[in-house]
Amino acid sequence: MNVTEAIEYIHSFFWKGSIPGLSRTQELLRRMGNPEKKLKFIHIAGTNGKGSTAAMSASILQKAGYRVGLYTSPYIYRFNERIQVNGVQISDEDVAAVTEYVKGFAEAMEDKPTEFELVTAIGFEYFVRQSCDIVVLEVGMGGALDSTNVIETPEVAVITNIGLDHTDVLGNTVEEIAETKAGIFKENGNAVVYRGTAGVEAVFERICAERNVSLKKADFDSLTLHSHNLEGQVFDCGSRKELFLPLLGDHQLHNASVVLSIVDTLIERGWNITEEHIRDGLRDVSWPGRFDIVRRNPLFIIDGGHNPQCIDALATNIRDYLKDRKIIALTGVLADKDYGEMYKPVLPYIQEFVCVTPPNPRKLEACELAEHLRRVGAAATACQTIPQGVQTAIEKAGDDGVVLCFGSLYTIGDIRNALN
């Protein structure tokens, strides 16, 4: 099996979102000898900010000298991004070898695993083979019934910012969604949470009390921003002063506060992490596709924003970093997203939308999105292909303008390829 065959095999397992449960993952891992039981974890759930929080945590632990696995989803440019050790993506050869190994166990199951369950098992096996000291493990969707939740009590369970997304599966209120995500809290464990509404925090407090979980809430009150520009931000959090973070946006400072609470929990548990490791880990973190400057002249920014909460954060970034600039939005969206609400926060800041069709079966056609945007008073152009959209957006922006890409993670890979 080569890497192409391996990825085609992985994609042949169709996502069965309407069939929740851990039984398939548990059976597959049992057949494999339970590799997950040989690993330690930071387990991260939430609606937004999971990936950034995971990347910062992994970067700090790597600076501390640990061998760190990182499991995230979805990927932006290539499948290998989802499984990394010390910042290095799994090689094509290892994708093929580990997939072929796991395939034998998956094929023997009567109730075959879903694609995400299969990839999770591949990740666990790879992290064991790589002798990871700890794995930063991002939940796919939800919490309680997500296949990553087969692990035993992690070093720390984390919940990032919660919003209304996947409501058909997770619940119709933030409190219901919080209940689902808090399913990753295990008996006698440790938890760190992003501050939320009183109702959301009450859910976390109740579940932690029921399960004897030690709860830390991120310290947002002590966050102080000193300066920011397109290169990064300098901020204080509690007793830690003048930290530099290359990730942009106020929401990333709040994610960093969550990370600092994670680190404090790890230190209490005996992990050897110094203030220098923290400072260096934040300074050198990389998380592509999040208000990410990929080109200048014109300024070309790629952002993974794809739900209303993300777009609110994007609107704040526009005000903070792109004030008085001519902005051309290059955007595509999935048809099952609430795009009617999603675009509202950025409408006042965008001079023109250039619409493209995401390469995904759930796509909204570019012409339909352009029609919607024109109905709400925006200037919008539909392009037949993503490369055409990239070229059109650059031409419309001119030398002094900004091309801002957002709307669907599925467009980002093709946009980057069109820029090369």
PESUL-V346147 format. One record per pair of residues at least 6 apart in sequence whose ideal C-beta (glycine too) atoms are under 7 Angstrom apart, sorted by the first residue. I is the first residue (numbers start at 1). J is the second residue. D is the distance in Angstrom with one decimal. If there is no record, write none. Layout:
I	J	D
I	J	D
This chain:
1	96	5.0
1	99	6.5
1	100	4.3
2	96	5.4
3	92	3.7
3	95	5.0
3	96	4.9
6	95	5.1
6	96	4.5
6	99	3.9
6	100	6.9
7	79	5.4
7	95	7.0
9	99	6.2
9	103	6.4
10	99	6.4
10	115	6.0
10	118	5.9
10	119	6.2
11	115	6.4
13	112	6.6
13	113	6.2
13	114	5.6
13	115	4.1
13	118	5.1
14	115	6.7
15	114	5.4
15	115	5.5
15	116	6.4
16	114	4.9
17	169	6.2
20	145	4.0
21	145	5.9
22	145	6.4
22	147	6.6
22	149	6.3
22	150	5.3
24	111	5.7
24	113	4.6
24	117	5.4
25	113	6.6
25	117	4.7
25	120	6.3
25	121	6.9
25	147	4.1
25	150	5.0
26	150	5.4
27	109	6.0
28	105	5.8
28	106	6.0
28	109	6.5
28	113	5.4
28	117	6.7
28	121	5.1
29	35	6.7
29	36	5.8
29	121	6.0
29	124	6.8
29	150	6.3
31	105	4.1
31	108	6.8
32	102	6.8
32	105	5.4
32	121	6.5
32	125	6.4
35	124	4.4
35	125	5.0
35	128	4.4
36	124	4.7
36	150	6.3
36	151	5.2
37	152	6.6
38	128	5.1
39	124	6.8
39	127	5.7
39	128	6.4
39	132	6.3
39	135	5.3
40	134	4.8
40	155	5.5
41	134	6.9
41	135	5.2
41	137	4.9
41	151	5.4
41	154	3.9
41	155	6.4
42	57	5.7
42	134	6.7
42	136	4.8
42	137	6.7
42	154	6.2
42	155	5.9
42	156	5.4
42	158	6.5
42	262	6.4
43	137	5.1
43	148	6.7
43	151	6.5
43	154	4.3
43	157	4.8
43	158	6.7
43	184	5.2
44	50	5.1
44	53	5.8
44	54	5.3
44	136	6.9
44	137	6.8
44	138	5.2
44	139	6.4
44	158	4.4
44	160	6.6
45	139	4.0
45	143	4.3
45	159	5.2
45	181	4.4
45	184	5.2
46	159	5.2
46	160	2.9
46	161	5.8
46	162	6.2
46	181	6.6
46	194	6.7
47	161	6.0
47	162	5.0
47	163	4.3
47	165	5.1
47	309	6.5
48	160	6.6
48	161	4.7
48	163	6.2
48	309	5.2
48	310	5.8
49	160	4.0
49	161	5.0
49	251	6.6
49	255	4.6
50	138	5.0
50	139	6.9
50	160	5.3
51	72	5.3
51	138	6.5
51	287	6.2
52	247	6.0
52	252	6.1
52	255	4.9
52	287	5.2
52	290	6.1
53	158	6.6
53	160	5.3
53	255	5.0
53	258	5.5
53	259	5.8
54	70	6.2
54	72	5.8
54	136	4.7
54	138	5.1
55	285	5.4
55	287	4.2
56	255	6.9
56	256	6.2
56	259	4.4
56	281	6.9
56	282	6.2
56	285	5.1
57	136	5.2
57	259	5.4
57	262	5.5
58	68	4.9
58	70	4.6
58	136	4.6
59	281	4.1
59	284	6.0
59	285	4.2
60	263	6.0
60	273	6.6
60	277	5.8
60	278	5.5
60	281	3.1
60	282	6.9
61	68	4.6
61	134	6.1
62	68	5.0
62	86	5.3
62	87	6.5
62	281	7.0
63	277	4.3
63	280	4.6
63	281	4.3
64	272	6.2
64	273	4.6
64	277	4.3
66	133	4.3
66	134	5.9
67	85	6.6
67	86	6.2
67	130	6.9
67	131	6.2
67	132	5.1
67	133	4.8
68	85	6.9
68	86	5.8
68	132	6.5
68	133	6.9
68	134	5.9
68	136	6.6
69	85	5.4
69	127	4.0
69	130	6.8
69	132	4.1
69	135	3.7
69	136	6.9
70	84	4.4
70	136	5.0
71	82	6.6
71	83	6.0
71	123	4.7
71	135	6.3
71	137	5.0
71	138	5.9
72	82	5.8
72	138	4.6
73	82	5.5
73	138	6.4
73	140	5.5
74	409	6.0
75	81	4.2
75	82	5.0
76	288	6.2
76	289	4.6
76	409	6.1
76	412	4.8
76	413	6.1
77	413	4.8
77	416	6.3
80	89	4.0
80	90	5.1
80	95	6.4
81	89	5.7
82	119	6.7
83	90	4.3
83	123	4.9
83	126	5.7
84	90	6.9
85	130	4.7
85	132	6.3
90	126	5.9
94	126	6.3
98	122	5.1
98	125	5.3
98	126	5.1
99	122	5.9
101	125	6.6
102	118	6.7
102	121	5.3
102	122	5.3
102	125	6.2
106	112	6.4
106	113	5.6
106	118	6.0
116	140	5.0
116	147	5.9
117	147	4.4
120	147	4.7
120	148	5.8
127	135	5.1
134	155	6.8
137	148	5.4
139	146	4.7
139	148	5.3
139	184	6.7
140	146	5.2
140	147	6.7
140	148	6.6
141	166	5.8
141	169	6.9
142	169	6.6
142	170	5.2
142	180	4.9
142	181	6.5
143	149	6.5
143	180	5.4
143	181	3.9
143	182	6.5
143	183	4.2
143	184	4.7
144	180	5.6
144	183	2.4
149	183	6.3
149	184	5.6
152	186	6.9
153	186	3.9
153	187	6.7
153	188	6.5
153	189	4.4
154	189	6.6
155	266	6.2
155	269	6.0
156	190	4.6
156	191	6.9
156	192	5.8
156	262	5.6
156	265	4.7
156	266	6.7
157	184	4.7
157	185	5.3
157	186	6.8
157	189	5.9
157	191	4.9
158	192	4.9
158	258	6.7
158	262	6.0
159	181	5.3
159	182	6.7
159	193	4.7
159	194	6.4
160	194	4.9
160	255	6.7
160	258	6.3
161	194	4.8
161	309	6.9
162	174	5.4
162	177	5.6
162	178	5.6
162	181	6.7
162	196	5.7
162	200	5.9
163	174	7.0
163	307	6.7
163	309	3.8
164	174	6.6
165	307	4.9
170	177	4.8
170	180	4.9
171	177	4.7
171	179	7.0
171	180	6.0
174	196	7.0
174	197	6.3
174	199	7.0
174	200	5.4
175	199	4.7
175	200	6.1
175	203	5.5
178	200	4.6
178	203	4.3
178	204	6.5
179	203	5.5
182	203	6.3
182	204	5.9
182	207	4.5
185	191	5.3
185	207	5.6
185	208	6.2
185	211	5.6
185	213	4.9
186	211	6.9
187	211	5.0
187	212	6.2
188	212	5.1
189	213	5.1
190	213	6.8
190	214	4.9
190	265	5.1
191	208	5.8
191	213	5.0
191	214	6.9
191	215	5.0
192	216	4.7
192	218	6.8
192	258	6.1
192	261	4.5
192	262	5.2
192	265	6.1
193	204	5.3
193	215	7.0
193	217	5.7
193	218	6.9
194	218	5.7
194	254	6.7
194	258	5.3
195	217	5.7
195	218	5.8
195	220	5.2
204	215	6.4
205	215	6.6
208	215	4.3
216	261	4.7
216	265	6.2
218	254	7.0
218	257	4.4
218	258	4.5
218	261	5.0
219	237	6.5
219	238	5.4
219	257	5.7
219	261	6.8
220	254	6.0
220	257	5.8
222	237	5.8
222	238	4.6
223	235	6.4
223	237	5.5
223	253	5.5
223	257	5.8
224	235	6.2
224	236	4.3
225	233	6.4
225	235	5.0
225	253	6.5
226	234	4.4
226	235	6.1
226	242	6.6
227	234	4.9
228	320	6.8
230	293	6.1
230	321	6.0
232	244	5.7
232	245	5.8
232	246	4.2
233	245	5.0
233	248	6.7
233	253	6.5
234	242	5.6
234	244	5.5
235	243	5.7
235	245	6.9
235	253	5.4
236	242	6.7
237	243	6.7
237	256	6.8
237	257	5.3
237	260	5.5
240	260	6.7
240	278	7.0
243	279	6.2
243	282	5.5
244	282	6.7
244	283	4.9
245	252	6.3
245	256	5.7
245	282	5.2
246	285	6.6
247	285	6.6
247	287	6.0
247	290	6.4
248	291	4.6
248	317	6.2
248	321	6.5
249	291	5.8
249	313	5.8
249	316	6.6
249	317	4.8
250	316	5.8
251	313	4.4
256	282	6.4
263	273	5.7
263	278	6.0
266	273	6.1
267	273	5.5
289	302	5.5
289	304	4.6
289	412	5.3
290	303	6.3
290	304	5.6
291	301	6.1
291	303	4.8
291	317	5.4
292	301	6.6
292	302	4.9
293	299	6.7
293	301	5.5
294	300	5.4
294	302	5.5
294	416	6.7
294	419	6.6
295	419	6.1
297	399	5.9
298	394	6.2
298	397	4.2
298	398	6.5
298	399	6.1
298	401	5.1
298	402	6.3
298	403	5.9
299	402	4.5
300	403	4.7
300	419	6.9
301	402	6.6
301	404	5.1
301	405	6.9
302	405	4.7
302	412	5.7
302	415	6.5
303	314	5.7
303	404	6.9
303	405	6.6
303	406	4.4
304	409	5.1
304	412	6.8
305	311	5.2
305	313	6.9
305	314	4.6
305	406	4.3
306	337	6.7
306	407	6.2
306	408	5.4
306	409	5.9
307	337	6.8
307	342	6.7
308	338	6.6
308	341	5.4
308	342	5.3
311	342	5.4
311	343	7.0
311	345	5.1
311	346	6.0
312	345	5.2
314	346	6.2
314	406	5.9
315	345	4.0
315	346	5.1
315	349	6.8
318	327	6.8
318	346	6.7
318	349	4.7
322	402	5.7
325	401	6.6
325	402	5.0
326	351	5.4
326	397	6.6
326	400	6.7
326	401	3.9
326	402	6.8
327	349	5.8
327	350	5.3
327	351	5.9
327	401	6.9
327	402	4.9
327	404	5.4
328	351	6.3
328	352	5.5
328	354	6.2
328	393	4.9
328	396	4.7
328	397	4.5
328	401	6.0
328	403	5.3
329	350	4.6
329	353	4.7
329	354	6.8
329	404	5.4
330	354	5.0
330	356	6.8
330	389	5.7
330	390	6.7
330	393	4.3
330	403	5.7
330	405	4.4
330	415	7.0
331	353	5.9
331	355	6.1
331	405	7.0
331	406	5.9
331	407	3.8
332	355	6.5
332	356	4.4
332	357	5.8
332	358	4.4
332	366	6.6
332	369	6.9
332	407	5.2
332	408	5.1
332	411	4.7
333	339	4.7
333	358	7.0
333	364	5.2
333	369	6.0
333	407	4.6
333	408	5.4
334	358	6.2
334	360	6.3
334	362	4.5
334	363	6.3
334	364	6.3
334	408	5.8
335	362	5.8
335	363	6.4
335	364	4.1
336	362	5.5
339	364	6.7
339	369	6.9
339	372	6.8
343	373	6.7
347	376	6.8
347	378	5.9
350	378	6.7
352	379	4.3
352	380	6.9
352	381	6.9
352	396	5.9
353	373	5.1
353	378	5.7
353	379	6.9
353	380	4.2
354	381	5.3
354	383	6.2
354	389	5.2
354	392	5.2
354	393	4.4
354	396	6.8
355	366	4.2
355	369	4.5
355	370	4.4
355	380	5.9
355	381	6.8
355	382	4.8
355	383	6.8
356	366	5.2
356	383	5.5
356	386	4.9
356	389	3.9
356	411	6.2
357	363	5.2
357	365	5.4
357	366	4.6
358	408	4.4
358	410	4.3
358	411	5.0
359	410	5.9
359	414	6.3
360	410	4.5
366	382	4.1
366	383	6.1
367	382	4.4
370	380	4.0
370	381	6.4
370	382	4.0
373	380	4.0
374	380	5.2
381	392	6.5
383	389	3.9
383	392	5.6
386	411	6.2
386	414	4.2
386	415	6.0
386	418	5.9
387	418	4.1
390	415	5.9
390	418	4.2
390	419	6.4
393	403	4.6
394	403	6.0
397	403	4.9
405	415	5.6
